[in-house]
Amino acid sequence: MSARAILHSDLNCFYASVEMMLDPSLRNKAVAVCGSTEDRHGIVLAKSQLAKMAGVKTGMVNWEAKRICPNLILVPPQYEQYLKYSALTRAIYSRFTDLVEAFGMDECWLDVSGSRTMYGSGMEIAETIRQTVKQELGLTVSIGVSFNKIFAKLGSDMKKPDAITEITEENYRDKVWPLPASDMIYVGRATEKKLASYGVHTIGQLAALPPETLKGWFGVNGLALWSYASGGDSSRVASKDFVSPVKSIGHGITCIADLENEEEVWKVMLELSQDIGHKLRVHQLVAGGVQITVKNNELNYRQYQAQFSVATRSPVIIAEKARELFTARYDWRLPVRAVTVRAINLLPQGQPQQMDIFTDAARLDRLDKLETAVEDIRRRFGKRAIYPAALAGDLKMPGRGMHEIIMPGMMAR
């Protein structure tokens, strides 16, 4: 029993399952949780199993989903309920271990290695969790059981819904290696495309490559991919109380239609920067620079960054620097499909700064006081109680940025 016992538990069709549990009339029907259900440009955020079987996909525009599945029932999201049931599910996990690491709202890794003498094997603990979640919350989970986080995540994806899959040190070559490389976490579309260009299509083919070859293709990330495919992942499951230090704060969005000019890009950047400024205040930080990532409609991306002369938490200043970077660097051969703005080089709020003679300190102070007042109004009356006039109208943003999912960048080590 020396190998670790790692579980990855994934709530099935989470948003849609919560809606069907709260409203039994939706059960056994094709259901999609959609942003802007009154707006034909709203998109599908989640779908039930029946909707999935009919061809409805996450990110699909509402009208397209209805065309594919005419009997589809569209419901607006209830985020407070999703947060509630996410917390209740984690409370169940915490009965078995304090090593519970969230991966989004509906997924968690659990390290139950030290719990086996009390609760049984990893498979037995997974079965107890599966039954408990169903009985107490009316929701179902798919659980992967393995000796590392990467394969546990793969296992939870292999059989859905309401199922358990075990991947062991003895069987992973047979179970994992025939799978497409894209099934492995951290192999996104761009990585998959590059691997395919070299004739690498499966996880087994990835593991069979010399590590130095992958390093040549992807840098240090290539070595990590090789380790993951080869079963060598040793990353820890973080404690439920672990708080990762904030190294950057950003928001990105894939737009529901191409951005055709700089004014449309500016509005998206300004909208994204509103949340960045808010989070900087929450964490009592200021940004020393800004980074933007721009993806065109062929899904090729470019990334640029610049420093501020004075660190800031102002959403306007962050957005203006982002626009300045974009205007100077983007060549407009293709329309823009996705934009990310990120505050980087973070510093504690209140840390003394050296200003140059060109900085209008009085103006910055007035702007900060104005934005503090705006924050207070939003805290009391809601996020959309007050916002720049430039953000009125169609921004080509799904749900006006209200349904973004922020994923962690790196695994705990």
Sequence and secondary structure as in RCSB ss.txt:
>XXXX:A:sequence
MSARAILHSDLNCFYASVEMMLDPSLRNKAVAVCGSTEDRHGIVLAKSQLAKMAGVKTGMVNWEAKRICPNLILV
PPQYEQYLKYSALTRAIYSRFTDLVEAFGMDECWLDVSGSRTMYGSGMEIAETIRQTVKQELGLTVSIGVSFNKI
FAKLGSDMKKPDAITEITEENYRDKVWPLPASDMIYVGRATEKKLASYGVHTIGQLAALPPETLKGWFGVNGLAL
WSYASGGDSSRVASKDFVSPVKSIGHGITCIADLENEEEVWKVMLELSQDIGHKLRVHQLVAGGVQITVKNNELN
YRQYQAQFSVATRSPVIIAEKARELFTARYDWRLPVRAVTVRAINLLPQGQPQQMDIFTDAARLDRLDKLETAVE
DIRRRFGKRAIYPAALAGDLKMPGRGMHEIIMPGMMAR
>XXXX:A:secstr
  S  EEEEEETTHHHHHHHHH GGGTTS EEEESSTTSTT BEEEE HHHHHTT  TT BHHHHHHH TT EEE
   HHHHHHHHHHHHHHHTTT S EEESSSSEEEEE GGGHHHH  HHHHHHHHHHHHHHHHS  EEEEEESSHH
HHHHHHHHS SS EEE  TTTHHHHTTTSBGGGSTT  HHHHHHHHHTT  BHHHHHHS HHHHHHHHTHHHHHH
HHHHTT        TT       EEEEEEEEEEE SHHHHHHHHHHHHHHHHHHHHHTTEEEEEEEEEEEETTS 
EEEEEEEEEEEE  HHHHHHHHHHHHHHH   SS EEEEEEEEEEEEETT      TT  HHHHHHHHHHHHHHH
HHHHHH GGGS  GGGSS  S GGGGTT     SS   
